[in-house]
């Protein structure tokens, strides 16, 4: 009887331990999806800490939501447009400033052949998702052509040069400026559409008698 009771207790403990182990995340799952370190592309970069599956939500692009006008003021105060790399435009016309209460997502570098994409959720939050399998230690990237409304001078182009190394690299992170449409010629005066030989006919007076 004593042996049977011990056997039941042992089986019970085995089941409890197995259930506990099943509920715990694996060592791989427990690892953060990313880490920040120096990048060969530009400055700091974000790298996969572990394998990341296609469609996996990697990180939120966090920061303070401000108006576009406020973003312009902040850029001027900081002495130029270079901090625009931390600005993320929203569908409502506002901007998330990743440099203000932001997180590591602001260090994700641009690439012309990215392995991630940024998506705005219905609540206005931005999340970075994996486009395909990303292996551990691979640098994360997504495409974010930068809108710079000033003149694209050689100095500005150098400041925003793209060094992603992709085969289809455009060489710049700047979005092309929209071409200005040539103004349409003003409509010609109506007199120009009247035939030169046009004659106004009037009824002849009736003959007397």
C-alpha positions as CSV (number, residue, x, y, z in Angstrom):
1,X,0.0,0.0,0.0
2,X,2.8,2.3,0.9
3,X,4.6,1.6,-2.4
4,X,1.4,2.2,-4.4
5,X,0.9,5.5,-2.7
6,X,4.5,6.6,-3.4
7,X,4.0,5.6,-7.1
8,X,0.9,7.8,-7.3
9,X,2.7,10.7,-5.8
10,X,5.6,10.3,-8.1
11,X,3.3,10.2,-11.2
12,X,1.5,13.3,-9.9
13,X,4.7,15.2,-9.5
14,X,5.9,14.2,-13.0
15,X,2.7,15.5,-14.5
16,X,3.0,18.8,-12.6
17,X,6.6,19.3,-13.6
18,X,5.8,18.5,-17.3
19,X,2.9,21.0,-17.3
20,X,5.1,23.7,-15.7
21,X,7.8,23.2,-18.3
22,X,5.3,23.4,-21.1
23,X,3.9,26.7,-19.8
24,X,7.4,28.3,-19.6
25,X,8.8,30.0,-22.7
26,X,11.7,28.3,-24.4
27,X,15.1,29.9,-24.2
28,X,14.8,31.1,-27.7
29,X,11.4,32.7,-27.2
30,X,12.6,34.4,-24.0
31,X,15.3,36.2,-25.9
32,X,14.5,39.8,-27.0
33,X,13.9,39.9,-30.7
34,X,16.5,42.6,-31.3
35,X,19.5,44.4,-29.9
36,X,21.2,47.7,-30.8
37,X,24.9,48.0,-31.9
38,X,27.1,49.8,-34.3
39,X,26.2,49.3,-37.9
40,X,28.3,49.2,-41.0
41,X,25.5,51.0,-42.8
42,X,25.2,54.1,-40.6
43,X,25.7,54.9,-37.0
44,X,23.7,52.6,-34.7
45,X,21.7,49.7,-36.1
46,X,19.2,47.2,-34.9
47,X,20.1,43.5,-35.2
48,X,18.1,40.3,-34.8
49,X,18.9,38.8,-31.4
50,X,17.3,35.5,-32.5
51,X,15.6,34.1,-35.6
52,X,12.5,36.1,-36.5
53,X,9.6,34.5,-38.4
54,X,7.9,36.2,-41.4
55,X,5.1,38.5,-40.3
56,X,6.3,38.6,-36.7
57,X,5.7,42.0,-35.0
58,X,9.3,43.0,-34.0
59,X,9.0,46.3,-32.2
60,X,6.8,49.4,-32.0
61,X,8.1,52.7,-33.4
62,X,7.6,54.7,-30.2
63,X,7.8,58.4,-29.6
64,X,5.8,61.5,-28.9
65,X,3.1,62.4,-31.5
66,X,3.4,66.0,-32.6
67,X,2.2,68.2,-35.5
68,X,4.1,68.6,-38.7
69,X,4.6,72.3,-37.9
70,X,6.1,71.3,-34.5
71,X,8.4,68.8,-36.3
72,X,9.7,71.6,-38.6
73,X,10.4,73.8,-35.6
74,X,12.2,71.1,-33.8
75,X,14.3,70.5,-36.9
76,X,15.3,74.1,-37.1
77,X,16.2,74.3,-33.4
78,X,18.5,71.3,-33.8
79,X,20.2,73.0,-36.7
80,X,19.0,71.2,-39.8
81,X,17.0,68.4,-41.3
82,X,19.2,65.5,-40.2
83,X,16.9,64.5,-37.3
84,X,14.1,63.9,-39.8
85,X,15.3,60.3,-39.7
86,X,13.5,60.1,-36.3
87,X,10.3,61.5,-37.7
88,X,7.5,59.1,-38.8
89,X,4.5,60.6,-40.7
90,X,1.1,59.4,-39.7
91,X,-2.1,59.1,-41.7
92,X,-3.7,62.0,-39.8
93,X,-0.9,64.4,-40.8
94,X,0.9,64.3,-37.5
95,X,4.4,63.0,-36.9
96,X,5.9,60.6,-34.3
97,X,9.2,62.0,-33.1
98,X,11.2,58.9,-32.2
99,X,13.8,61.1,-30.6
100,X,11.2,62.2,-27.9
101,X,10.3,59.4,-25.6
102,X,11.2,56.9,-28.3
103,X,12.8,53.5,-28.2
104,X,15.4,51.4,-30.1
105,X,13.2,51.3,-33.2
106,X,14.5,54.7,-34.2
107,X,17.9,53.1,-34.9
108,X,16.6,50.8,-37.6
109,X,18.4,51.8,-40.8
110,X,16.9,52.4,-44.2
111,X,17.5,49.8,-47.0
112,X,16.4,49.7,-50.6
113,X,16.0,46.0,-50.2
114,X,14.5,45.8,-46.6
115,X,13.7,42.7,-44.5
116,X,11.0,44.6,-42.5
117,X,8.1,47.0,-43.1
118,X,6.4,49.6,-41.0
119,X,2.7,49.5,-40.6
120,X,0.3,52.0,-39.0
121,X,-2.4,50.3,-36.9
122,X,-5.9,51.6,-36.6
123,X,-5.1,53.4,-33.3
124,X,-2.3,55.3,-35.0
125,X,0.6,53.3,-33.5
126,X,3.4,52.2,-35.8
127,X,4.8,48.7,-35.6
128,X,7.7,47.1,-37.4
129,X,7.0,43.6,-39.0
130,X,9.3,41.1,-40.5
131,X,8.8,40.7,-44.3
132,X,10.5,37.2,-44.4
133,X,12.7,35.0,-42.3
134,X,15.4,36.9,-40.5
135,X,18.3,35.1,-39.1
136,X,20.0,35.9,-35.8
137,X,22.6,38.7,-36.1
138,X,21.1,40.0,-39.3
139,X,20.5,43.7,-39.4
140,X,16.9,44.9,-39.5
141,X,15.9,47.4,-42.1
142,X,12.9,48.9,-43.8
143,X,12.4,51.4,-46.5
144,X,11.6,55.0,-45.5
145,X,12.3,57.5,-48.3
146,X,12.8,60.9,-46.5
147,X,10.8,63.9,-47.5
148,X,12.9,67.0,-47.6
149,X,11.1,70.1,-48.9
150,X,14.2,72.2,-49.2
151,X,16.6,72.2,-52.2
152,X,18.3,68.9,-52.8
153,X,21.8,70.5,-52.8
154,X,24.9,68.3,-53.2
155,X,25.5,68.8,-49.4
156,X,22.0,67.6,-48.6
157,X,22.4,64.6,-50.9
158,X,25.7,63.7,-49.3
159,X,24.1,63.9,-45.8
160,X,21.3,61.6,-46.9
161,X,23.3,59.2,-49.0
162,X,22.2,55.6,-48.8
163,X,24.8,53.0,-48.0
164,X,22.6,49.9,-47.6
165,X,24.7,48.0,-50.1
166,X,21.6,46.4,-51.9
167,X,22.0,45.6,-55.6
168,X,19.1,47.9,-56.4
169,X,20.3,50.7,-54.1
170,X,19.2,54.1,-55.3
171,X,22.1,55.9,-53.7
172,X,19.9,58.2,-51.6
173,X,17.4,58.1,-48.8
174,X,15.7,61.2,-50.1
175,X,12.3,60.7,-51.7
176,X,12.2,62.3,-55.2
177,X,10.7,65.8,-55.2
178,X,7.4,66.0,-57.0
179,X,7.9,67.6,-60.4
180,X,6.2,70.9,-60.8
181,X,3.7,70.9,-63.5
182,X,4.0,73.5,-66.2
183,X,1.2,76.0,-65.9
184,X,-1.5,75.5,-68.5
185,X,-1.8,78.4,-71.1
186,X,-4.6,80.8,-70.3
187,X,-7.7,80.2,-72.5
188,X,-7.7,82.5,-75.6
189,X,-10.2,85.3,-75.7
190,X,-13.5,84.4,-77.4
191,X,-12.8,86.8,-80.2
192,X,-10.0,84.6,-81.4
193,X,-12.5,81.8,-82.0
194,X,-14.8,84.0,-84.2
195,X,-14.1,83.5,-87.9
196,X,-12.5,86.6,-89.4
197,X,-14.9,86.7,-92.4
198,X,-17.9,86.3,-90.2
199,X,-20.7,88.8,-91.2
200,X,-23.8,89.5,-89.2
201,X,-26.8,89.1,-91.5
202,X,-29.9,91.3,-90.9
203,X,-33.3,91.0,-92.5
204,X,-33.8,93.3,-95.5
205,X,-36.7,95.8,-95.2
206,X,-39.8,94.9,-97.1
207,X,-40.4,96.6,-100.5
208,X,-42.9,99.5,-100.4
209,X,-46.3,99.3,-102.2
